[in-house]
Amino acid sequence: MPSNPRQSIRIGHSPDPDDAFMWFPLANFPNHSGPGGKTYTPAIDTGKYDFVHVLEDIQTLNERSARAELEITAISIHQYPFVADRYALTSCGSSMGDGYGPMVVVPAASKVLIADLDRIRIAVPGERTTAFLALSLLLGHKPANYEVVMFDQIIPRVVSGEFDAGLIIHEGQLTYGDAGLDCVVDLGQWWTDSRKLPLPLGGNAIRRDLGATAMREITTILLRSIQYALEHRSQAVDYALNYARDMGKDLADKFVGMYVNKWTLDYGDAGRAAVKQLIQEAVAAKLVPDKGPVDFVEPG
């Protein structure tokens, strides 16, 4: 009898250490096509699915999710209400800021306060990032003067004086001080202190047209990938170093620990409450459409 055909699944994620870490067990790069010119094969059984990695910054992935281009994609929680008709969130793969998160940074000598943020020019990593939403909720409206800049260019363009401030995500949260910048506000800390919940930054979205059975099967594989990476931490961090700008292994491991942890294995009750709270506040502020309850796909 013929074997079941294999199904190719594109998985979009950011080229940063935490995403690379948790999807390392799915890495499938033949003929030295992987990072560093190496060959990688999956470290876990992926069943009938072949995962194809699509590496894009989160702004681009959010834009592609609006067109439902990828079967699985990292997505900002800010973006979810805009694409909820086409995607559900997998119960694993989230990035939570538990008392920490995106930051607004400025040159150390500038003495900028939160109250000043509406009068200065801010570089932001994307209008649909959760960082941008959190800043908008803090201010009570979208920033008055901002420009979207590739996330890894924000710090140097603030340092150069092109922007007065930058809204930073990813590893910049650990390295901004080395560039002579100060933090005006840590939005993750602000959210956790004021809401008593983690700030749900990113999730993993799966396209609904795959069907309920495949969505559960794939979510199971994704969960096993995260579990394997956590259980083989050193090996997974070594792979993640291919995407760790200006970080050695110790700092990369620290960053991975911030965003691949218990929340990544499952949102849990608190994580689900955090997503609901963030979206409800965004709906009330007329920053996102109201698409009703959030759908989470469980393994099975």
N, C-alpha and C positions, 0 to 999 in steps of 0.2 A: 504494500500500500504506500502511496506517496506520503512523504512527511509533511507536517503542517508548514505552510509558508511562514517565513519570518517577517516581522513587521518592523519597519524603520520608524523610530520615534525621535524627533528632534527635541532636544532639551536646551533651552536658552538660559544662559547664566552669565553673570558679570565676570570679567577677568580679574577677580580679586581672590585673596587667599581663602576666605571662608567658603565661598561657593566651590572653588577648586577642591578644597579639602573634602567636602561632603559628597561630591560627585566623582572623586578620584576612583572609587571602586567600579564606576561605570565607564571609565576612560577606555576608548576604543580607537586607537590611532595606529593603523597599520603602516608598514614600510617606512619607518622613521619619520612619520608625519606629525608626531606629537610634540609637545613643548620640549625644547632642548634637542630637537632632532631625534627623539627617542621613539621606540615602538611601545605601545601600551595595549594590553588586552584586558577585558573586564576581570576584576578580582572576585566577582560574585556571579552566581547563575542568574542571567537575565531572562530566562525562559525563552519565549518565542520573540522577544523584542530585541532589536539592535538599536542602541542609543547613539545618536549623532549629536555631538556637542556643538552648540552655536554660541560663540562668545561675543557678547555685545555689552556696552555700558547700559545701566539701568534705564536711562532716558530712552535709548533706542529700543530696548525690550518693551518698555511701556508703550511706545508708539506701535511696535509690531503687534502687541497684544490687541490693540484697537482694530487691527485687520485680521486677527485670529490666525496669524501665519504659522505659529509653532504649536506642536501638540502639547508641549510642556514648556513653561517659561517662568523664570523668576519675574516677580511683579511687585511693584510698590503697593502697599495696602491702600494708599491714596488712589491708585489706578483701578482697584478692584471694582468699585461701583460702576465704573464706566464700561466694564467688559463682562459684568456678571451674567449677561445673557448667553455668553459664549464659553465662559470658563467657570470652574469651581476651584476652591482652594483645597489642596491636599492637606491632610492633617499633620504632615511632617514637612520639613524644609523651611520653616519660618526663621526669620531673623528678628530677635527681640532686643530692645534696649532696656535692660533691667537696671534702671538708675543711671544709665549713660546712653549716649547716642549722638546724633548729628549735632554739630556745634557751629555757632557763628564766631569766627575768629577775625582779629584785626591786628595791625602792627602794634607792637608792645607800647610804643610811645603815644598812641593816638587817644587814649583815655575815653574810648567810646563806651556808652552805656546802652542798655536795652531801649531806653526812651529816645535814643539818637538814631535808631535803625531806620526810621522812616525818612530821614533827611540825607542819608548817605547811599552810595552806589554799592550794591551787593551782587557778587557772583554766586549763582545757584546752580546745582547740578541737574535741574530739570523741574518743570512746572508740575509734573505729576508724581514726583518723588514724595515719600512720606516726610522727608526732611522739610520740603517746601510747605507741605500742609501743616506740619507742627509749628513752623515759624509763623504761618498765617494765623493759626489759632492763638498763638501767643500774642501777636499784635492786634488781633481782632479783625484783620483784613489782610489781603495780599500785600507784600512789601511794596512801597511806593515806587522804588527805583531799583530794578534788578535786571540782570541779563543771564541767560542760560549759558554755562560754560562747561566743557568736558570736565568731569569730576577730578581727574588727575592734574588739571591745569589751574584749578582754583587757587591753591596755595601760592604757586609761583606768580600768578597774576595779581594777587593781593600784595605780595612782597615787592613786586615791581612798581606798585603804585597805581596800576591801571584801575583797580577797584579799591574801595575803602574797606570792604569787609567781604568775607567769603563764608558760604554755608557749606561745610565740609562733611563728607561721608567717607566710608571705608577706612583705610589705614591712616588717612590724614588725621584722624582723631587721636592717633598715638604719636604722630611725627610733627605736628604743627609747631610745637615749641622749639624744635631744632631749627625752624625757619625764622625764628624771632617773632612769632605771633602769640597773642594772648587770646583766651577764650572769653567772650562776652556772655554767652549763655550756652549751657549744655542742654539741649532740648529734651534729651532722654531723662536727664535728672529732673528737669522742670516738670515733665509729664508724670513721672513716678512720684515725685514729692506731692504734687497737687491732686493726682487721681488715684494714687495708691495702686497703680497697675503698671506693668511694663509697657513701653512704647512699641507697638507692632510696626516694624519698619518694612519688612519685605515678606512675601509669602511665595509659595510655589503653586502655580496655577496649571490646571489640566483642562484640556478642551473637552467640552461636553459631548461633541459629536463622536468621540471614541466609543461611547456607550458605557453604561453603568458597570458591566462586568470588567471591561478592559481598564476603566478608570480605577477600580479597586485593585486589580492585579498589578497595574503599574505603580500605584501608591505603595503597595507591599514591597516592590523591588526598590523603590526610592528609600523607604524606611530601612531596608536591609543595607543599602549603600551607606547611609548615615551611621548606622550601628557599626558596620565594618570599619569605617574610617575612624570612629571613636575608639574602637578596640585595637586598631593598628595605627595609633596616633603618629608615631615617629615617621612611619612610611608615608602616611597621608600628608603630613606637614612638609616632608621633603618634596612631594609633588606640588603642594601649594606654593612652595618657594618660587616656582616658575612664574608666579603671578604676584609676588610680593615686592612691590617697588620700595626701594630704600629700607628694606627690613632684613635683618638676619634671622636665623632660625628661632631664636628665643623670642624676639618681638613678634614674628609671624605666629608662633604658637600662642602667645598671649592674645593676639587679635582673633585668632581662630576660636579660642576659648570664650571670647566675648559674644560671639555670634553663632557658634555651633555647640549646643549644650542641651539641657533638658527641654528647653522650649522648641528646639529644632526637631527633637524626636516626636513631640506632640504638643500642640498648643496648650492642652490642659484647660481646666475651667477658667483659670485666671487669664490665660492667653486668649481664649475665645471671648471672654468678657472685655478684654482690652481692645480687640478688633471691633466689637460691637460699640464700645464707648467712643472710639476714634471716629468711626463712620457716622454714628449718630450726631456727634458734635459737628462734623463736617457737613452733614445734611442740614442741620439747624442753621449753620452759617452760610448755607447756599453755595458751598464750595464743591459739592459732589451731588449727583442725582440719588434719589431714594429708590433703591432696588430691592428693598425688603430684607429678610434674614440672609445672613451669609451661609453659603453651602460649604461644608467641609467633607471631603471624601476620605473615608476611613480605609485602612488596609483590609484585604479580604480576598 
